[in-house]
């Protein structure tokens, strides 16, 4: 591992900013470097807290630029277009954004609305002939996810899901170590994703808008993490739900779910998704020859990680900056990410979420090979 890690650290430290996306290592654009390649022109749809985070991060991007705004709140449009120097002609609301079809200045739309709107808006963006980046989860179930994939294929546009961790340096190093056999045969993964949610009237606790509770928001990190850390697709799932506050967490809104995934190679994942406990953000991967731990594992950073060989020291760069630059390469230059972020990847997670809810409801093990 020493030679590989030295290579990663050396090239990250001394050659950041190269306009190249490597499959096996994650290179980042440096704010002081020169880039003279294609730029993805992006409109953000949904100007809430996460949309704000993405917009701020994009100010440091080299391959992606914020050029358009879509919102149902006129006051936000006014504020954002002044702050980010977005022209009036690139600003839309949810009723008229189909007009982007006739706007050659926008290449892609990043859909960052409540989950329940992802499917409809993605299909409309695709019909307008623009590429789609959709925040996770891609929909409220696998059926919606597949509809989104089909719509984008029919329109000949790309569909990417906002899996920012797929480009995070420490995450990639551990996945590379696992695939190189440095942990030996993988036997166990543990994922813990949780925080205490606040305002009971927010959209995340509205079944129609969210599609569920903690599982749809943060539980998906453990599902996705188990898949890319183990390097296989699960073949069965079991799950158990605990709900201590049925007033806050109404029917269809899960408070806490423990779930287990079985993999064809024999590995088992044991995961927890909750809106009732703070500071749960940990991945643990164990093989017969070694282990890796990440804590925090999926927060906005910096991520902390160590293995049986020592602490990982890859530098932290804002996740959304790296994500948008890398996605620009995928869309404009057909680059292949080391961990997929396409619509099909999103559907795989949605099928598992559907199966988890089914396992909770029936109390039975669900065979994922039949989904």
N, C-alpha and C positions, 0 to 999 in steps of 0.2 A: 504493500500500500504506500510505502514511503515515496517511491518514485512517482506514482500517480498523483498523490497528494501534493508533492513538491511542484509537479507540473501545473496542477490546478491553481495553487497559490501563486506561483511565479507568473503565470500568464494572466491571472486576474489582477495582480498588483501592477504589472509592468505593461500590459497590452490592452488594458480596458479601453473600450471605445472603438474597437475594430468593427467595421460594418459587416460582420459575419456571424451567423448563428451556428454553433457547433452542435452536433447530435449528442456528443458524449460529455461535454463540459458546458457550463453556463457562463457566457461572457456578457459583461454588462457595459452599457454606454456610459462613458464618463462625461460629466457636464462640461469639461474643458476640452474635449476632443473634437476633431473635425469629422463631419460625416457628410458625404456628398452622394447619397443614394436615394432610392424611392422613399417617399413619406406617406404613411397611411393617414388620411384625413377623416377624423372621427367626429360624429355627433353623439353627445351623451343624452340618453333618454332617461329621465328621472333624476331630478336635481336635489335629492335628499342628502343624508349624511354620507352614505358610501359614494354617491355620485360626486360629492364634494371632494372626498379623499382621492378618487381617481383623477379628477380634474387637476388637483394640486400636484399629484404625482406626475401627470403628463407634461407639466411644465419643464421637467428634466429629461423628457424623452428626446431621442434623436430620430427615431423612425416613425413616430406617431405624433400627430398634432390635433389638438382640440379645435374644431372649426365650426361646430354646430350644436344647437341646444334644442331639446324637446321637453316640454313640461306642461302640466295642467295648471300651473300657478304663474300668472303673468308677472307678479312681483319678482319672482325668482329669475325669470328671463331677463327682466330689466337689470337686475343686479349682476347677473352672470355675464351678460353680453358686454357690460362696461368693464368688469374685472378682467375678462379674458379676451377682450377685443374681438368679439364675434359679431359679424355684420348682421343687420336686420334680416337680410334675405336668407340667412341660414338658421333662423329661429322659427320653431313650430310649436303647436300644441298637439294634444292627443287626437283631436278631430281632423286636423289638416296635414299631419306629417306625411301622408301618402304622397304629397307634392314633392318630396325629396327625389322622386323619380326623375323630375325635370331639373334637378340641381346637380350639375357636374362637379361641384366643389366638395361634395361629400362622398366618401368611398364606403364607409361603414358606420353602423349605429351600434352603440353599446347600450343594451337594454338593462337598466338598473331600477326597475319598478318592482312593486310587490310581486311575489311569485305567481299569483293567480292571473296576472296580466302578461306574463312572459310569452305564452303560446300565441295569443292573438297578436300581440305587437310584433313578435318575431316573424310571423307569417305575413303581416302587412309590410314590414321592412323588406322581406324577401321579394314580395310582389313588386315593390318599388325598385328592385334591381340592385339593392345595396347589401354588402356583406353584413353579417350579424355576429356581434359578441354579446352573449347573454350571461348575466350573472347566475351563479348557482343558487339553489337547484334550478335546472333549466325549465321545469314546469312543476305541476302539482302531482303528476303521476307519469308512468312510463308511456301511456297512450299519448298524452300531450307531447312528450319528448319526441316520440317517433313522428308525430305529425309535423313537428318543427323541422326535424331532419329531412323528411320527405319534401316539405315546402321549399326548403333551401336548395335541395338537389334539383327540384323541378325548375327553380328560377336560376340555376347555375351560379349560385353564390355560396360562399363559405359560411359555415356556422361553427363558432368557437364558444366554449363555455369558460367562464371566468375563474378557472382553477389557478389562482396565483401561485399556490405552493408548488405547482409543477415546474416552476422556474426558479425556485428559491435554492440558493447555493448549498446549504447544509443538507437540505432534503435530497437534492440530487446526488450529493456525495455519498450519502447512506444508501440510496437506491443503487448507485453504481457499485458500491462495495458488496451489496447483497447479490447483485447479478453476477459479480465477478467471483462469487463463492467465498468471500472473506469471512462470512459468518457460518459457513457450512450449511447443511440442510436446515431450512427454516422450520421451526416447530411451533412458534407462538408469537402472537401480536396482541398488544393491549392498546386500546385507544380510549382516552377520556376527554370528553368535550362538554363543557358546561359553564354556565354563569347564572346569576340570579337576574331574571328579567324584570324590568321596571314597570312603566306605565301599563296598566291592565287594558287600556283602551287603544293601544297601538295596533297597527295592522298585523304584526306578527302573531297576535293572539286572536285574529279574526280568521276563521276557517276558510271563508270564501277567498280572502286575499292571500293567505299564507299556505293553505293546503295542509296544514298540520302545525305542530308545535316545535319543540326543540330539535326533533329529528330533521325537519326540513331546513332548519337554520344552521345548526352546528353539528348535529349528529352525522350529517353527510361528510364532514371532515374525516371522521373515524372510518366510515365506510370506504371512502376514496383512498384514505391512507393505508388501510389494510390491503387494498388491492395493489397499490403501487409498491408498498413496502415488501409484501410477500411475493409479488410478481406473478400471481395467478388470479383466476376468477373463481369466486366461491361457488360451491355446489349445493350448500344447504344453509338455512338460517333458522335459529330459534330466538324468541324474544319475550320479555316480560315487562309490563308497564306498572309503574307506581304513580299514583296521583294523590297528593296530600291536600291540595287546594282546588277542589272542583268548582269553586266560584270563579277564581281567576283563570283556571284552565278548564274551559268548558268542553262539552262533547266535541271530539274531533281534534282537540288541541292537547297534545301529549306534553306532560310535565317532565317525566323521567322514564326512559326506556333503557333497559339493559338488553343487549343482543349479542349473539354468538354466531360466527360464520365458520363454516368448514370448507377447507380447500382440498383439491384433488391430490396434492402432494402429502397430505396428512397434517398440515398446519391448521391451527385453530386460532381465531381471533375472538377476544372477549372485550366488549366495548360498552361504554356508558355515554348516554346523551341526556342532558338535563338542563332545565331552566331554574333549578332549585338550589344549586350549589355553585359558589364562586370559585375561581382560580383552578378550574379543571381544564388543562390544556397540555396533555402529555401523550406521547407515543413511546411504546417500548417494543422492540423487535428482538427475538431470541432465536439463535440457531445453535447447533450442536458444537460449533467452534467459536462462537462469539456473540456479541449483543450490541444494540444501539439504543440510546435513549435520547428523546427530544423533549425538553420542557423549558419554556413554552415551545409547542410544536407547530401551531398554526396561527398564532396571533400575528399582529401586524409587525412585530419584530422589535428588537432583534431576536431571532430564534437562537436557542442554546441547545447544543447537541454534543454528545460524547459517545464513544464506543469503547469496547474492551481494549482498544489500542490508544485511547486518549481523547482529549477534547478536540472538536473540530473548530477551526479558526477562520473559515471563509468569511470575508467581510460582509457586513449587512448593507444592502442597498434597498431602498423603498420597493416593496414587492410589486406595487402597481406600476411603477416606472419600468421595471424589468419586464413584467407581464406584457405591457402594451408595446414595448419595443420588440419583444420576441413575437408577439402576435402579428405585428406589422410584417415581419419577415415571413411568417406562415402564410398570410393572406397575399402579399405582394410578390413573394419570391418562392412560394411553395416549399418553404423550409419544413423539415420534419422535427418536431420537438422530441426530446428524449422520453418524456411521458406525455401521452396524447392529451389534447384538450378539445378534440372535435365533438360534434354533436353525438356521435355514436358512443363516445366515452361518457357523456352525460346521461344517455339512455340507460347504460349499464348500471349507473348509480340509482337511477329512478326505479329500475326493476327490483333492485335490492330493497329500496325503501318501501315499495309496494308489498314486497314479501315480508318485511319486518312488521308492517301494520297488520298483514294477514296472520302472521304468527302470534301477534299479541291478541288478536280477536279470537283465534281458534285454539290457542294454547298448544299447537302442534308444530313439529318441524316441517318447514316448507322446502320442497325440492326446487332449487333454482335452475336445474337443468331443464325443467319443463316450462319455464316462463318465457 
